[in-house]
Amino acid sequence: MNITSPTSEKDFENYFSFRWRLMRAPWNQPKGSEQDEMEDSAFHVMVCENNRIPIGTGRLHLNNADEAQIRYMAVEKFHRGRGLGTSILSELEKEAKKRGAKSIILNARESAIPFYRSAGYTILEPSHTLFGSIKHFKMTKHI
């Protein structure tokens, strides 16, 4: 398994398909809802087992010169607990530093709070509730 960035049209097709399948399809959201206006300027990473099929993804973009934001982090259920999420997060944090950010923010699902806390993130405040049922909390880390 290796961490890489999607580079080809097929890579991005697989990458976005993974994001939709894990983060949107279970809540009956349409294809396309796994993407936003920041995709073209964002830094994307994926962990692939073979054939460049993602089993984990994450994305980073800059909100301003000092603040980066992580979004769309997910790891396939059967691959959790093996350090893949930590590797993805580490790669995104390295890129944030490289781009000059001084802090990172993210909106974590309630179930992911322990994971982000273990990586040094702290809760700032409750954020939004996605699809009427998934509570999120705004978290930050100074880098």
TORDREN-307894 format. One record per atom (N, C-alpha, C): residue number from 1; x, y, z. Coordinates in nm, 2 decimals, always signed. Atoms other than C-alpha are relative to their C-alpha. Layout:
TORDREN-307894
NUM:X:Y:Z
...
//
This chain:
TORDREN-307894
1:+0.08:-0.12:+0.00
1:+0.00:+0.00:+0.00
1:+0.09:+0.12:+0.00
2:-0.07:-0.13:+0.00
2:+0.12:+0.35:-0.08
2:-0.09:+0.12:-0.01
3:+0.07:-0.12:+0.01
3:+0.01:+0.70:-0.05
3:+0.05:+0.07:-0.12
4:-0.03:-0.06:+0.12
4:-0.01:+0.88:-0.37
4:-0.10:+0.11:-0.03
5:+0.11:-0.09:+0.04
5:-0.20:+1.16:-0.54
5:-0.06:-0.05:-0.13
6:+0.05:+0.03:+0.13
6:-0.44:+1.10:-0.82
6:+0.06:+0.08:-0.11
7:-0.06:-0.08:+0.11
7:-0.28:+1.20:-1.15
7:-0.07:-0.01:-0.13
8:+0.06:+0.02:+0.13
8:-0.48:+1.06:-1.44
8:-0.15:+0.02:+0.02
9:+0.15:-0.01:-0.01
9:-0.85:+1.10:-1.53
9:-0.06:-0.12:+0.07
10:+0.05:+0.12:-0.06
10:-0.90:+0.74:-1.43
10:+0.02:+0.00:+0.15
11:-0.03:-0.01:-0.14
11:-0.73:+0.80:-1.09
11:-0.11:+0.09:+0.07
12:+0.10:-0.09:-0.06
12:-0.97:+1.10:-1.02
12:-0.14:-0.07:-0.01
13:+0.13:+0.07:+0.01
13:-1.27:+0.89:-1.14
13:-0.01:-0.10:+0.12
14:+0.00:+0.09:-0.11
14:-1.17:+0.62:-0.88
14:+0.00:+0.07:+0.13
15:-0.01:-0.08:-0.12
15:-1.09:+0.88:-0.62
15:-0.14:+0.06:+0.04
16:+0.13:-0.06:-0.03
16:-1.42:+1.06:-0.64
16:-0.11:-0.11:+0.02
17:+0.09:+0.11:-0.02
17:-1.61:+0.73:-0.67
17:+0.01:-0.05:+0.14
18:-0.02:+0.05:-0.14
18:-1.46:+0.62:-0.34
18:-0.06:+0.10:+0.10
19:+0.06:-0.10:-0.09
19:-1.55:+0.95:-0.17
19:-0.15:+0.00:+0.00
20:+0.15:+0.00:+0.00
20:-1.91:+0.93:-0.29
20:-0.05:-0.13:+0.07
21:+0.04:+0.13:-0.06
21:-1.94:+0.56:-0.19
21:+0.01:+0.00:+0.15
22:-0.02:+0.01:-0.15
22:-1.81:+0.61:+0.16
22:-0.07:+0.12:+0.07
23:+0.04:-0.12:-0.07
23:-1.93:+0.97:+0.24
23:-0.13:+0.06:-0.05
24:+0.12:-0.06:+0.04
24:-2.24:+1.03:+0.04
24:-0.11:-0.10:-0.03
25:+0.10:+0.11:+0.03
25:-2.41:+0.71:-0.09
25:-0.08:-0.05:+0.11
26:+0.08:+0.06:-0.11
26:-2.51:+0.58:+0.25
26:-0.11:+0.09:+0.05
27:+0.10:-0.10:-0.04
27:-2.72:+0.90:+0.30
27:-0.08:+0.04:-0.13
28:+0.07:-0.02:+0.12
28:-2.87:+0.87:-0.05
28:+0.02:+0.13:-0.07
29:-0.04:-0.12:+0.06
29:-2.68:+1.17:-0.18
29:+0.04:-0.03:-0.15
30:-0.03:+0.02:+0.14
30:-2.64:+1.21:-0.56
30:+0.15:+0.00:-0.03
31:-0.14:-0.01:+0.05
31:-2.31:+1.15:-0.74
31:+0.02:+0.14:-0.04
32:-0.04:-0.14:+0.02
32:-2.13:+1.48:-0.76
32:-0.01:+0.08:+0.13
33:+0.01:-0.06:-0.13
33:-2.22:+1.57:-0.40
33:+0.13:-0.02:+0.08
34:-0.13:+0.02:-0.07
34:-1.87:+1.44:-0.30
34:+0.11:+0.10:-0.05
35:-0.09:-0.10:+0.05
35:-1.71:+1.73:-0.49
35:-0.05:+0.14:+0.03
36:+0.04:-0.14:-0.02
36:-1.70:+2.10:-0.44
36:+0.09:+0.09:-0.09
37:-0.06:-0.10:+0.09
37:-1.56:+2.42:-0.60
37:+0.15:+0.01:+0.03
38:-0.14:-0.01:-0.03
38:-1.21:+2.37:-0.44
38:+0.08:-0.11:-0.06
39:-0.07:+0.12:+0.05
39:-1.12:+2.05:-0.62
39:+0.12:+0.03:-0.08
40:-0.11:-0.03:+0.09
40:-0.90:+2.20:-0.88
40:+0.12:+0.06:+0.06
41:-0.12:-0.06:-0.07
41:-0.68:+2.40:-0.64
41:+0.04:-0.08:+0.12
42:-0.03:+0.08:-0.12
42:-0.67:+2.13:-0.37
42:+0.11:-0.10:-0.02
43:-0.10:+0.11:+0.00
43:-0.40:+1.88:-0.28
43:-0.08:-0.13:+0.04
44:+0.08:+0.13:-0.02
44:-0.55:+1.52:-0.30
44:+0.10:-0.11:+0.03
45:-0.08:+0.12:-0.02
45:-0.41:+1.20:-0.16
45:-0.09:-0.12:+0.01
46:+0.08:+0.13:-0.01
46:-0.52:+0.84:-0.17
46:+0.10:-0.11:+0.03
47:-0.07:+0.13:-0.03
47:-0.40:+0.51:-0.03
47:-0.06:-0.10:-0.09
48:+0.05:+0.11:+0.09
48:-0.42:+0.23:-0.28
48:+0.06:-0.13:+0.03
49:-0.05:+0.14:-0.03
49:-0.39:-0.14:-0.23
49:+0.07:-0.05:-0.13
50:-0.06:+0.05:+0.13
50:-0.34:-0.24:-0.60
50:-0.09:+0.06:-0.11
51:+0.08:-0.05:+0.11
51:-0.46:-0.12:-0.94
51:-0.04:+0.15:+0.02
52:+0.03:-0.14:-0.03
52:-0.47:+0.24:-0.80
52:-0.15:+0.02:+0.03
53:+0.14:-0.01:-0.05
53:-0.81:+0.17:-0.65
53:+0.01:+0.05:+0.15
54:-0.01:-0.06:-0.14
54:-0.84:+0.39:-0.33
54:-0.06:-0.09:+0.11
55:+0.06:+0.06:-0.12
55:-0.90:+0.24:+0.01
55:+0.00:+0.11:+0.11
56:+0.00:-0.12:-0.09
56:-0.84:+0.58:+0.18
56:+0.02:+0.12:-0.08
57:-0.02:-0.12:+0.07
57:-0.86:+0.94:+0.07
57:+0.01:+0.12:+0.10
58:+0.00:-0.13:-0.08
58:-0.80:+1.30:+0.20
58:+0.03:+0.11:-0.09
59:-0.02:-0.12:+0.08
59:-0.79:+1.65:+0.07
59:+0.03:+0.12:+0.08
60:-0.04:-0.13:-0.07
60:-0.63:+1.98:+0.17
60:-0.01:+0.11:-0.10
61:+0.00:-0.12:+0.08
61:-0.69:+2.33:+0.05
61:+0.03:+0.11:+0.10
62:-0.03:-0.11:-0.09
62:-0.59:+2.67:+0.18
62:-0.13:+0.09:+0.00
63:+0.11:-0.10:-0.02
63:-0.86:+2.90:+0.32
63:+0.05:+0.14:-0.01
64:-0.07:-0.13:+0.02
64:-0.61:+3.19:+0.33
64:+0.15:-0.04:+0.02
65:-0.14:+0.02:-0.01
65:-0.23:+3.23:+0.36
65:+0.05:-0.08:+0.12
66:-0.04:+0.07:-0.13
66:-0.22:+3.10:+0.72
66:-0.08:-0.12:+0.04
67:+0.09:+0.11:-0.05
67:-0.50:+2.85:+0.74
67:-0.03:-0.10:-0.12
68:+0.04:+0.11:+0.09
68:-0.54:+2.51:+0.56
68:-0.12:-0.07:+0.05
69:+0.12:+0.08:-0.04
69:-0.85:+2.29:+0.57
69:+0.01:-0.14:-0.06
70:+0.01:+0.14:+0.05
70:-0.87:+1.92:+0.55
70:-0.15:-0.04:-0.01
71:+0.13:+0.05:+0.03
71:-1.18:+1.76:+0.40
71:+0.00:-0.14:-0.06
72:+0.02:+0.13:+0.08
72:-1.31:+1.43:+0.26
72:+0.10:-0.11:+0.04
73:-0.09:+0.11:-0.05
73:-1.09:+1.20:+0.48
73:-0.09:-0.12:+0.03
74:+0.07:+0.13:-0.02
74:-1.21:+0.84:+0.48
74:+0.10:-0.11:-0.02
75:-0.07:+0.13:+0.02
75:-1.07:+0.49:+0.51
75:-0.10:-0.11:-0.01
76:+0.09:+0.11:+0.01
76:-1.25:+0.18:+0.39
76:-0.01:-0.07:+0.13
77:+0.03:+0.06:-0.13
77:-1.41:+0.01:+0.68
77:+0.10:-0.12:+0.04
78:-0.08:+0.12:-0.03
78:-1.21:-0.32:+0.66
78:+0.15:+0.03:+0.01
79:-0.14:-0.04:-0.01
79:-0.88:-0.13:+0.65
79:+0.03:+0.10:+0.11
80:-0.02:-0.09:-0.11
80:-0.93:+0.09:+0.95
80:+0.08:-0.07:+0.11
81:-0.08:+0.05:-0.12
81:-0.71:+0.05:+1.26
81:+0.14:-0.05:-0.04
82:-0.13:+0.04:+0.05
82:-0.40:-0.01:+1.04
82:+0.10:+0.11:-0.02
83:-0.09:-0.12:+0.01
83:-0.25:+0.34:+1.05
83:-0.02:+0.07:-0.13
84:+0.01:-0.06:+0.13
84:-0.38:+0.44:+0.70
84:-0.05:+0.15:+0.02
85:+0.05:-0.13:-0.03
85:-0.58:+0.74:+0.84
85:+0.11:+0.09:+0.05
86:-0.11:-0.08:-0.05
86:-0.27:+0.86:+1.03
86:+0.10:+0.03:-0.11
87:-0.09:-0.03:+0.11
87:-0.06:+0.83:+0.72
87:-0.06:+0.11:-0.09
88:+0.07:-0.10:+0.09
88:-0.31:+1.03:+0.51
88:+0.01:+0.13:+0.07
89:-0.01:-0.12:-0.07
89:-0.33:+1.29:+0.78
89:+0.14:+0.06:+0.00
90:-0.14:-0.05:+0.00
90:+0.04:+1.32:+0.81
90:+0.04:+0.06:-0.14
91:-0.03:-0.06:+0.14
91:+0.08:+1.37:+0.43
91:-0.07:+0.13:-0.02
92:+0.07:-0.13:+0.02
92:-0.19:+1.64:+0.43
92:+0.06:+0.11:+0.09
93:-0.06:-0.09:-0.09
93:-0.02:+1.81:+0.73
93:+0.13:+0.05:-0.06
94:-0.13:-0.04:+0.06
94:+0.32:+1.81:+0.55
94:-0.03:+0.09:-0.12
95:+0.03:-0.09:+0.12
95:+0.16:+1.97:+0.24
95:-0.05:+0.14:+0.06
96:+0.05:-0.13:-0.05
96:-0.01:+2.24:+0.46
96:+0.13:+0.08:+0.05
97:-0.13:-0.07:-0.04
97:+0.34:+2.32:+0.61
97:+0.07:+0.05:-0.12
98:-0.07:-0.04:+0.12
98:+0.49:+2.33:+0.26
98:-0.06:+0.12:-0.06
99:+0.07:-0.11:+0.06
99:+0.22:+2.57:+0.15
99:+0.00:+0.13:+0.09
100:-0.01:-0.12:-0.09
100:+0.30:+2.80:+0.45
100:-0.11:+0.02:+0.10
101:+0.11:-0.02:-0.10
101:-0.01:+2.74:+0.66
101:+0.06:-0.01:+0.14
102:-0.04:+0.00:-0.14
102:+0.03:+2.80:+1.03
102:-0.10:-0.08:+0.09
103:+0.09:+0.08:-0.07
103:-0.28:+2.61:+1.13
103:-0.09:-0.08:-0.10
104:+0.09:+0.08:+0.08
104:-0.52:+2.35:+1.00
104:-0.14:-0.01:+0.07
105:+0.14:+0.02:-0.05
105:-0.90:+2.33:+1.05
105:-0.06:-0.12:-0.07
106:+0.08:+0.10:+0.06
106:-1.14:+2.05:+0.98
106:-0.13:-0.01:+0.07
107:+0.13:+0.03:-0.06
107:-1.50:+1.95:+1.05
107:-0.01:-0.15:+0.02
108:+0.00:+0.14:-0.02
108:-1.49:+1.61:+1.21
108:-0.14:-0.05:+0.04
109:+0.12:+0.07:-0.04
109:-1.78:+1.37:+1.24
109:+0.03:-0.03:+0.15
110:-0.01:+0.03:-0.14
110:-1.85:+1.30:+1.61
110:+0.08:-0.13:+0.02
111:-0.07:+0.13:-0.02
111:-1.72:+0.94:+1.57
111:+0.15:+0.01:-0.03
112:-0.15:-0.01:+0.03
112:-1.38:+1.07:+1.44
112:+0.07:+0.09:+0.09
113:-0.06:-0.09:-0.09
113:-1.31:+1.31:+1.72
113:+0.12:-0.07:+0.08
114:-0.11:+0.06:-0.06
114:-1.09:+1.06:+1.91
114:+0.12:-0.02:-0.09
115:-0.11:+0.01:+0.10
115:-0.88:+1.00:+1.60
115:+0.07:+0.13:-0.01
116:-0.07:-0.13:+0.02
116:-0.81:+1.37:+1.54
116:+0.06:+0.05:+0.13
117:-0.06:-0.04:-0.12
117:-0.75:+1.43:+1.91
117:+0.13:-0.07:+0.02
118:-0.13:+0.08:-0.01
118:-0.48:+1.16:+1.91
118:+0.11:+0.06:-0.09
119:-0.09:-0.07:+0.09
119:-0.32:+1.36:+1.63
119:+0.03:+0.14:+0.03
120:-0.03:-0.13:-0.05
120:-0.31:+1.68:+1.83
120:-0.10:+0.11:-0.04
121:+0.10:-0.10:+0.03
121:-0.63:+1.85:+1.71
121:-0.09:+0.02:+0.12
122:+0.09:-0.03:-0.11
122:-0.86:+2.03:+1.95
122:-0.13:+0.05:-0.05
123:+0.13:-0.05:+0.04
123:-1.23:+2.11:+1.93
123:-0.01:+0.15:+0.03
124:+0.02:-0.14:-0.01
124:-1.31:+2.47:+1.87
124:-0.15:+0.03:+0.04
125:+0.14:-0.02:-0.02
125:-1.69:+2.44:+1.86
125:-0.08:-0.10:-0.08
126:+0.08:+0.08:+0.09
126:-1.98:+2.24:+1.73
126:-0.01:+0.06:-0.13
127:+0.01:-0.06:+0.13
127:-2.01:+2.28:+1.36
127:-0.14:-0.03:-0.06
128:+0.13:+0.03:+0.06
128:-2.29:+2.16:+1.13
128:-0.05:-0.14:+0.02
129:+0.05:+0.14:+0.00
129:-2.51:+1.85:+1.11
129:-0.03:-0.03:-0.14
130:+0.01:+0.03:+0.14
130:-2.48:+1.69:+0.78
130:-0.11:-0.10:-0.03
131:+0.11:+0.08:+0.04
131:-2.78:+1.53:+0.61
131:-0.10:-0.02:+0.12
132:+0.09:+0.00:-0.11
132:-2.98:+1.60:+0.93
132:+0.03:-0.10:+0.11
133:-0.02:+0.10:-0.10
133:-2.81:+1.33:+1.13
133:+0.15:-0.02:+0.04
134:-0.15:+0.02:-0.03
134:-2.42:+1.35:+1.13
134:+0.05:+0.12:+0.06
135:-0.05:-0.12:-0.07
135:-2.30:+1.59:+1.39
135:+0.15:+0.02:-0.03
136:-0.14:-0.03:+0.02
136:-1.97:+1.76:+1.31
136:+0.05:+0.10:+0.10
137:-0.07:-0.10:-0.10
137:-1.72:+1.96:+1.53
137:+0.12:+0.06:-0.07
138:-0.11:-0.07:+0.06
138:-1.48:+2.22:+1.41
138:+0.12:-0.02:+0.09
139:-0.12:+0.03:-0.08
139:-1.13:+2.12:+1.52
139:+0.12:+0.07:-0.07
140:-0.12:-0.07:+0.05
140:-0.79:+2.28:+1.48
140:+0.13:-0.05:+0.05
141:-0.13:+0.04:-0.05
141:-0.42:+2.22:+1.51
141:+0.09:+0.11:-0.06
142:-0.11:-0.09:+0.04
142:-0.13:+2.47:+1.50
142:+0.12:-0.08:-0.05
143:-0.11:+0.07:+0.06
143:+0.15:+2.35:+1.28
143:+0.13:+0.08:-0.01
//
